[in-house]
Amino acid sequence: MQKVMVKLKKLIVDRTDTKNNKFYMTIYYEENGNMNKIRKIYDFNQTTDSFAEAVINEIKQKTREKYCIQEDDDDPLCNYVNVLMIEKEEGQQKEKLAGELKRLKEKVKNFKSMKMSTDYINKYQELSTLRADL
Protein backbone atom coordinates (compact mmCIF):
# COMPACT_ATOMS: atom_id res chain seq x y z
CA MET A 1 0.00 0.00 0.00
CA GLN A 2 1.36 3.40 -0.99
CA LYS A 3 1.00 6.58 1.01
CA VAL A 4 0.70 9.90 -0.86
CA MET A 5 0.80 13.29 0.86
CA VAL A 6 -1.25 16.10 -0.75
CA LYS A 7 -1.32 19.80 0.16
CA LEU A 8 -3.25 22.60 -1.54
CA LYS A 9 -0.93 25.47 -2.47
CA LYS A 10 -2.72 28.27 -4.34
CA LEU A 11 -5.81 29.22 -6.27
CA ILE A 12 -5.57 31.47 -9.33
CA VAL A 13 -8.63 32.83 -11.09
CA ASP A 14 -7.99 32.63 -14.83
CA ARG A 15 -11.16 34.42 -15.84
CA THR A 16 -14.21 35.87 -14.12
CA ASP A 17 -17.51 35.72 -15.96
CA THR A 18 -19.61 38.37 -14.19
CA LYS A 19 -22.56 37.89 -16.54
CA ASN A 20 -22.96 34.17 -15.84
CA ASN A 21 -21.57 34.36 -12.28
CA LYS A 22 -18.68 31.95 -12.76
CA PHE A 23 -15.00 31.70 -11.91
CA TYR A 24 -12.68 29.80 -14.23
CA MET A 25 -9.80 28.86 -11.93
CA THR A 26 -6.68 26.78 -11.57
CA ILE A 27 -5.91 25.15 -8.23
CA TYR A 28 -2.29 24.16 -7.62
CA TYR A 29 -1.47 21.38 -5.19
CA GLU A 30 1.61 19.50 -4.08
CA GLU A 31 1.63 15.73 -4.32
CA ASN A 32 4.64 14.06 -2.64
CA GLY A 33 6.70 17.16 -3.43
CA ASN A 34 5.55 17.46 -7.07
CA MET A 35 3.41 20.40 -8.14
CA ASN A 36 0.20 19.57 -10.03
CA LYS A 37 -2.80 21.60 -11.07
CA ILE A 38 -6.47 21.11 -11.64
CA ARG A 39 -8.79 23.41 -13.57
CA LYS A 40 -12.28 24.00 -12.24
CA ILE A 41 -15.30 26.19 -12.93
CA TYR A 42 -17.06 27.59 -9.88
CA ASP A 43 -20.66 28.69 -10.30
CA PHE A 44 -21.77 31.27 -7.70
CA ASN A 45 -25.01 29.32 -7.16
CA GLN A 46 -23.00 26.48 -5.58
CA THR A 47 -22.15 26.64 -1.91
CA THR A 48 -18.47 27.16 -1.27
CA ASP A 49 -18.30 24.24 1.19
CA SER A 50 -19.72 21.70 -1.25
CA PHE A 51 -17.46 22.97 -4.04
CA ALA A 52 -14.37 22.78 -1.80
CA GLU A 53 -15.26 19.24 -0.76
CA ALA A 54 -15.80 18.21 -4.39
CA VAL A 55 -12.42 19.68 -5.40
CA ILE A 56 -10.60 17.85 -2.60
CA ASN A 57 -12.36 14.58 -3.46
CA GLU A 58 -11.45 14.98 -7.14
CA ILE A 59 -7.80 15.65 -6.26
CA LYS A 60 -7.75 12.54 -4.07
CA GLN A 61 -9.38 10.44 -6.80
CA LYS A 62 -6.91 11.60 -9.48
CA THR A 63 -4.01 10.90 -7.12
CA ARG A 64 -5.33 7.40 -6.38
CA GLU A 65 -5.63 6.65 -10.09
CA LYS A 66 -2.14 7.99 -10.76
CA TYR A 67 -0.41 5.91 -8.07
CA CYS A 68 -2.50 2.76 -8.40
CA ILE A 69 -0.38 -0.26 -9.33
CA GLN A 70 -1.96 -2.43 -12.00
CA GLU A 71 0.17 -5.50 -11.33
CA ASP A 72 -1.28 -8.91 -10.70
CA ASP A 73 0.47 -9.57 -7.41
CA ASP A 74 0.02 -11.85 -4.43
CA ASP A 75 -0.30 -8.79 -2.20
CA PRO A 76 -4.01 -7.98 -1.81
CA LEU A 77 -3.18 -4.35 -0.93
CA CYS A 78 -1.09 -3.63 -4.05
CA ASN A 79 -3.95 -1.67 -5.67
CA TYR A 80 -4.68 0.53 -2.63
CA VAL A 81 -3.31 4.04 -2.27
CA ASN A 82 -3.66 6.02 0.94
CA VAL A 83 -4.06 9.72 0.05
CA LEU A 84 -3.57 12.06 3.01
CA MET A 85 -4.10 15.82 3.11
CA ILE A 86 -1.32 17.67 4.95
CA GLU A 87 -3.14 19.81 7.51
CA LYS A 88 -2.84 20.68 11.19
CA GLU A 89 -6.49 19.93 11.93
CA GLU A 90 -8.87 17.70 10.03
CA GLY A 91 -10.85 19.66 7.44
CA GLN A 92 -8.54 22.68 7.56
CA GLN A 93 -7.76 22.58 3.81
CA LYS A 94 -11.46 22.42 2.93
CA GLU A 95 -12.29 25.33 5.25
CA LYS A 96 -9.42 27.41 3.87
CA LEU A 97 -10.45 26.78 0.25
CA ALA A 98 -14.10 27.57 1.04
CA GLY A 99 -13.08 30.75 2.90
CA GLU A 100 -10.96 31.99 -0.01
CA LEU A 101 -13.81 31.27 -2.44
CA LYS A 102 -16.17 33.32 -0.26
CA ARG A 103 -13.69 36.18 -0.22
CA LEU A 104 -13.29 36.12 -4.01
CA LYS A 105 -17.06 35.87 -4.44
CA GLU A 106 -17.50 38.98 -2.28
CA LYS A 107 -15.10 40.91 -4.51
CA VAL A 108 -17.25 40.09 -7.53
CA LYS A 109 -20.42 41.11 -5.66
CA ASN A 110 -18.81 44.43 -4.74
CA PHE A 111 -17.80 44.96 -8.36
CA LYS A 112 -21.29 44.23 -9.64
CA SER A 113 -22.87 46.61 -7.12
CA MET A 114 -20.72 49.58 -8.19
CA LYS A 115 -22.91 52.56 -9.05
CA MET A 116 -20.20 54.96 -10.24
CA SER A 117 -17.78 54.50 -13.11
CA THR A 118 -14.73 55.73 -11.22
CA ASP A 119 -12.14 52.96 -11.01
CA TYR A 120 -14.48 50.60 -12.90
CA ILE A 121 -11.69 49.51 -15.27
CA ASN A 122 -9.25 49.04 -12.40
CA LYS A 123 -11.74 46.92 -10.46
CA TYR A 124 -12.48 44.84 -13.56
CA GLN A 125 -8.76 44.21 -14.13
CA GLU A 126 -8.42 43.30 -10.46
CA LEU A 127 -11.03 40.57 -10.99
CA SER A 128 -8.88 38.94 -13.67
CA THR A 129 -5.86 38.75 -11.36
CA LEU A 130 -7.53 37.25 -8.29
CA ARG A 131 -5.41 34.73 -6.44
CA ALA A 132 -5.21 33.17 -3.03
CA ASP A 133 -2.55 31.21 -1.16
CA LEU A 134 -3.87 28.10 0.50
N, C-alpha and C positions, 0 to 999 in steps of 0.2 A: 504494500500500500504506500502510495506516495503522499507527501505532505507539501502543499503549495501555499505560500503566504502572499496575500493580496492586500494592497493598500491604495485607496483613492488618493490621487495627487492634486489634480486641478480640473476645473470646468471652464471651457472657453466657448462663448456664444459666437457661432460663425455668422449667423444672420438672425435678425428679429423681424418677424412678420407681424406688424401691429394691426393690420387689417383682419387677419385670420387668427390673431392671438396665439402665435406659436413661436417657440425658440427652436432654432436649428443649432445643435451644440455638439461639441466633442468633449468627451470625458476621458482624461488620461489617468491610468492606474499602473501601479508597479506590481509585477508578478514575479516573485523570486528574484528581484533585482533588475528585471527587464521591463522597460517602459512599453506599454501597449495603449491603444485607444479604442474607443467605441463611439460611434456617432448615433445620436438619438434626436428625436423630435418631441418637444414637450408642448402639449396643448394646455392652455391656461384653464380649461374646464376640468382637467384632472387635478386631483389633490396632490400636493407635493410629497406627502408621505407614501402614497401608493406608487407614485412614479419612482421615488428613490428606492423603494423596496424592489420594484420591478427591474431597475437598472442593476442593483447589486445581485439579484438572482440571475440576471442574464450574464453578468460578468463571471459569476461562479460557474454557470453552466458551460460557457465558452472555455473556461479554464479546465474544467473536468474533461471536456471533449478533446482538448489539446494534449493533455497529459495522460490520457487513458491509453493503456498498453493493450494492443490487439493480439497479443500472443496467446497461443493455446498452451497454457502452462498447468502444472500440477497445483500451483498456488491458487486457492479460490479467491484470494484478495488481490490478484494481479490487475484486475480491471477497475479497482476502486481508487479514487483520488480524494484526499481530504483537503478541501479548500478552506482556508482560515483567513478571516479579515484581521488585519493588524489594527487593534484599537485598545484603548485603555479600559473602557467599559463596553459591555455588550450593547450593540445598537448605536454606538457613537458615530460611526461612519454614515449610517442612514440618517440620523438626526442632523448631522452637519450638512449633508447633501440637500436634505429637505429645507433646512434653514437658509442655505445659499440660494436655492430656487425661489423661496419666498421673497428674499431680498431683491433678487433680479426682477421678479414679477412686480414688486412694488415700484421699481424704477420705471417700468413700462407703463404702469397705471398713472404715475405722476406725469410722464411724458404725454399720455393721451388726454389728461385733464388740463393741459396747459391752455390758457385762454389768450395769452399774448404771444406775439411772434418773436419777441426778443429772445435770443439764444435758442431758438427753435432748431436751427441747423446744428448748433453745438450739441444740444441734447440728443438729436437724432444720430449724430456721429458717435456719441457716447454709448448709445444702445448697440452699435455694431462692434464695440470693443469691450463688451462686458466679459469679465472673467472673475473667477473665484478660486482661491487656494483651499484645498480640502485637507 
